[in-house]
Amino acid sequence: NFNTTWKLSDFKKIKKIGRGRFGSVSSYQEIRTQRNVAIKQCEYETEEEKAKFHREIEVMNDIIRIIRQSANQQQFIHVIEPLGFFVDEVEEKAYLVMELCSGGNLRNYIQNMKKSGTQIGIKKSWEFVSQIISAVNQIHVNEIIHGNLKPEKVLFTQDFNVKLADFTLPRNLQQGTTRVIQTKAADIWAIGVALYELLAQHHPFVGNYDQSTDIAKHDVVHRIVDEEALELPAHYPDSLKKLINAMLQKDPSRRISAEEILSIPEIAANLGGQ
């Protein structure tokens, strides 16, 4: 049930998780139930801020409703679920309560590998790719697009199931077939970049050397438009490298879809009837 009667004193703060453009997110424990949740604190002063906050809630509830209607009862929902919200009119703050993904996000995972000097194994790579593509396919079959997929938007539950967060272009219905295909293809490109970073620990068009220098933004854009992605490390199998390259196909109309990726033998084997 979506709860609108909470107040901040109903929760005990655990720690800050992150900060986005529109607010900070922290983990809290609901005192009455001992349930851990994520709470996003947003500014709630101007009419624009208020409208943006309520629009985000509307979008999240809309997405969950659409997926629930199309999914069977056993199917895992790969989207962060909103649990409720409350407003502190005096402090001019609004609080969005969501399910907590205690496994962190893909950006944290990549950074932790960098810090420890480790690389992801081949078996684990296929598991990650399979989970993330399953999540993207779940929204795409419902004609929902994300619009801003990046490693920090890919969250993990405690048992490492994938949840997608922070949709910016959530609904793409009634916009014509070409537009839908192109926008879904943009999601696939974005996930291709994220998965490349998971394997190589740098951006596909910005190498480790470039990352240590101050490369200009327009240089990166030029490389994305005119150049091929840098080679992935040699120890990854050709089938995995071929998949990432298919996701980074520059022509959106020729880019592989989430549905097509699910039929790749290694992906199908990992998902095993999901």
C-alpha positions in Angstrom: 0.0 0.0 0.0 1.2 3.5 -0.9 1.6 5.4 2.4 1.1 9.2 2.6 0.8 9.4 6.4 4.4 8.9 7.4 6.6 11.7 9.0 10.3 11.9 9.4 10.1 10.9 13.1 8.8 7.5 12.0 12.2 6.7 10.7 15.8 6.3 12.1 18.5 7.3 9.7 21.2 4.7 8.9 23.5 6.4 6.3 23.6 8.6 3.3 23.6 6.6 0.0 24.1 9.2 -2.7 23.1 12.5 -4.2 21.4 13.3 -7.5 20.4 16.5 -9.3 17.1 16.7 -7.4 18.0 15.5 -3.9 19.9 13.3 -1.6 19.1 9.6 -0.9 19.7 7.9 2.5 18.9 4.6 4.0 16.5 4.6 7.0 14.8 2.1 9.3 11.1 2.5 9.9 10.9 2.4 13.7 7.5 0.5 13.9 8.2 -2.3 11.5 12.1 -2.4 11.6 12.0 -2.4 7.8 14.9 -0.7 6.0 14.0 1.7 3.2 15.6 4.4 1.0 14.3 8.0 1.4 15.0 10.7 -1.2 14.9 14.2 0.3 13.9 16.9 -2.2 13.5 20.7 -2.1 9.8 21.6 -1.8 9.7 25.4 -2.0 8.8 26.6 -5.5 5.9 25.5 -7.6 8.3 24.0 -10.0 10.0 21.9 -7.3 6.6 20.7 -6.0 5.4 19.8 -9.5 8.6 17.9 -10.2 8.4 15.9 -7.0 4.8 14.9 -7.6 5.5 14.1 -11.2 8.3 11.7 -10.1 5.9 9.9 -7.8 3.2 9.7 -10.5 5.8 8.3 -13.0 7.1 5.6 -10.6 3.6 4.4 -9.6 2.6 4.4 -13.3 5.6 2.2 -14.3 5.0 -0.3 -11.4 1.3 -0.5 -12.3 2.0 -1.2 -16.0 4.6 -3.9 -15.2 2.4 -5.5 -12.6 -0.5 -5.7 -14.9 1.6 -7.5 -17.6 3.7 -9.7 -15.4 2.8 -13.0 -13.8 2.7 -13.3 -10.1 6.1 -14.9 -9.8 7.9 -12.5 -12.1 10.5 -10.3 -10.4 9.9 -6.6 -10.9 13.1 -4.9 -12.1 12.1 -1.4 -11.2 12.5 0.5 -7.9 9.1 0.5 -6.1 7.8 3.7 -4.4 6.4 3.0 -0.9 5.0 6.4 -0.1 5.8 10.1 0.5 5.4 12.9 3.0 6.0 16.6 3.1 7.5 18.9 5.8 5.8 22.2 4.9 7.8 24.2 7.6 11.2 23.0 6.3 10.0 23.1 2.7 11.3 19.5 2.1 9.6 16.5 0.6 10.5 12.9 1.2 10.0 10.0 -1.2 10.1 6.6 0.5 11.3 3.7 -1.7 12.4 0.1 -1.4 16.0 -0.1 -0.4 18.5 -1.9 -2.7 21.2 -2.9 -0.2 23.6 -4.3 -2.8 24.7 -0.9 -4.0 24.8 0.1 -7.7 26.8 -0.8 -10.8 29.0 2.3 -10.4 30.0 1.3 -6.9 30.8 -2.2 -8.1 33.1 -1.0 -10.9 34.8 1.5 -8.5 35.4 -1.2 -5.9 37.0 -3.5 -8.6 39.3 -0.6 -9.6 40.3 0.1 -6.0 41.1 -3.6 -5.3 42.8 -4.2 -8.6 40.4 -7.0 -9.5 38.5 -7.8 -12.7 35.1 -9.4 -13.1 35.3 -13.1 -14.2 33.7 -14.4 -17.4 30.9 -16.4 -15.6 30.0 -13.4 -13.4 30.1 -11.1 -16.5 27.4 -13.2 -18.2 25.3 -13.2 -15.0 25.5 -9.4 -14.8 24.7 -8.9 -18.5 21.8 -11.3 -18.3 20.2 -9.7 -15.2 20.6 -6.2 -16.6 19.2 -7.1 -20.1 16.3 -8.9 -18.4 15.5 -5.7 -16.5 15.7 -3.5 -19.7 13.6 -6.0 -21.6 10.9 -5.9 -18.9 10.4 -2.2 -19.4 10.7 -2.3 -23.2 8.1 -5.0 -23.7 5.7 -2.6 -21.8 6.7 0.3 -24.1 8.4 2.0 -21.2 11.9 3.5 -21.8 14.3 4.7 -19.2 16.0 7.6 -21.0 19.0 8.0 -18.7 20.6 4.6 -18.1 24.1 4.7 -16.5 25.9 2.5 -14.0 24.6 4.5 -11.0 21.0 3.9 -12.1 21.4 0.1 -12.1 20.9 -1.0 -8.5 21.3 -4.4 -6.8 19.1 -6.0 -4.2 20.7 -8.0 -1.3 20.7 -11.2 -3.4 22.0 -9.3 -6.5 18.8 -9.0 -8.5 18.8 -5.8 -10.7 16.5 -2.9 -10.2 16.4 0.2 -12.4 16.0 3.7 -10.9 15.5 7.3 -11.8 13.6 7.1 -15.1 13.7 10.4 -17.0 11.7 9.4 -20.2 9.4 6.9 -18.6 6.6 6.5 -21.1 7.0 6.5 -24.9 3.5 5.4 -26.0 1.7 6.8 -29.0 4.9 8.4 -30.5 5.1 6.3 -33.7 7.1 3.1 -34.3 10.3 4.7 -35.5 10.5 7.0 -32.4 9.9 4.0 -30.1 12.6 1.9 -31.8 15.1 4.8 -31.7 14.5 5.5 -28.0 14.6 1.9 -27.0 17.9 1.7 -29.0 19.2 4.6 -26.9 18.6 2.6 -23.7 20.5 -0.3 -25.3 23.4 2.0 -26.2 23.5 3.3 -22.7 23.6 -0.2 -21.2 26.2 -1.2 -23.7 28.4 1.6 -22.4 27.8 0.6 -18.8 28.6 -3.1 -19.5 31.7 -2.1 -21.4 32.8 -0.2 -18.3 32.1 -3.2 -16.1 34.4 -5.4 -18.3 37.1 -2.8 -19.1 36.8 -0.4 -16.1 36.9 2.6 -18.4 34.5 4.3 -20.9 34.4 2.6 -24.4 35.6 5.8 -26.1 37.9 7.1 -23.3 40.8 4.9 -22.3 42.6 4.7 -19.0 45.2 7.1 -20.2 42.6 9.6 -21.3 40.9 9.3 -17.9 44.0 10.5 -16.1 44.1 13.6 -18.4 41.5 16.3 -18.8 40.0 15.3 -22.1 37.5 17.8 -23.6 33.9 16.9 -23.8 33.7 17.7 -27.5 36.6 15.3 -28.1 34.6 12.5 -26.5 31.5 13.3 -28.6 33.7 13.3 -31.7 35.0 9.8 -30.8 31.6 8.5 -30.1 30.3 9.8 -33.5 33.3 9.0 -35.7 35.3 6.2 -34.1 34.8 2.6 -33.0 34.9 1.6 -29.3 38.2 0.7 -27.9 39.0 -3.0 -27.8 37.8 -4.9 -24.8 40.4 -6.9 -22.8 41.5 -9.9 -24.8 40.6 -12.5 -22.1 36.9 -12.0 -22.6 35.2 -14.5 -25.0 34.4 -13.3 -28.5 30.7 -13.9 -28.0 30.7 -11.4 -25.1 32.7 -8.9 -27.0 30.5 -9.3 -30.1 27.4 -8.6 -27.9 28.8 -5.4 -26.4 29.8 -4.2 -29.9 26.3 -5.0 -31.2 24.9 -2.8 -28.4 27.3 0.0 -29.4 26.2 -0.2 -33.1 26.1 3.5 -34.1 23.0 3.1 -36.4 20.0 2.8 -34.0 17.9 0.9 -36.5 20.6 -1.8 -36.7 21.4 -1.9 -33.0 20.5 -5.2 -31.3 17.3 -5.1 -29.1 16.8 -6.4 -25.6 14.5 -9.2 -26.9 17.2 -10.3 -29.4 19.9 -10.3 -26.7 17.7 -12.7 -24.6 18.0 -15.3 -27.3 21.8 -15.4 -27.1 22.6 -18.9 -25.7 24.7 -17.7 -22.7 22.0 -15.2 -21.7 19.2 -17.7 -22.1 21.2 -20.3 -20.0 21.7 -17.7 -17.2 18.1 -16.7 -17.1 16.8 -20.3 -17.3 13.1 -19.8 -17.9 12.7 -16.5 -16.1 
